[in-house]
């Protein structure tokens, strides 16, 4: 999607990121505002992957 939230959650939960993306899209279709808030919160809370030299 936008910030790599689905990929990060998929990696953390050992689930295919495509499943996470589908769940995000489904939640956006069912109720826009709570899904946007949850996605933005995850974007702000989930740390970025460290850059290795």
Secondary structure, DSSP 4 states (H G I P E B T S, - for coil): --SSHHHHHHHHHTS-HHHHHHHHHHHHHH-HHHHHHHHHHHHHHSPPPPPP-
